[in-house]
Amino acid sequence: IVDIGAELFAMSAACVRAEHLRGAGEHGREAYQLADAFCRQARVRVEELFTRLWSNTDDLDRRVVDGVLSGTYTWLEEGVIDPSGEGPWIADATPGPSVQENQHRPLR
């Protein structure tokens, strides 16, 4: 659904920009042609996205999620090496100046 909304937003933005350019007398005709082509292509994408709303793996996904939450798949974690090492998982957030050397390069 989010993808459909994004397509509709992009369509409206293309149309608004084309109208703005037409009003300003700057390539309005060409802008309308591009907006029209974009909107026709977007309409095809939106129709496909609507079709896919009803063709999905939601039922299977729910069963897998239930298994994850109940611990069915914890065997998959066996033998995984902990990459965190001995240090903390979260960096120290104590306020104040850093005690580490500044590694940032200045932008010119």
Secondary structure as UniProt FT lines:
FT   HELIX           2..24
FT   HELIX           28..52
FT   TURN            53..54
FT   HELIX           58..70
FT   TURN            71..73
FT   HELIX           74..77
FT   TURN            78..79
FT   TURN            83..86
//
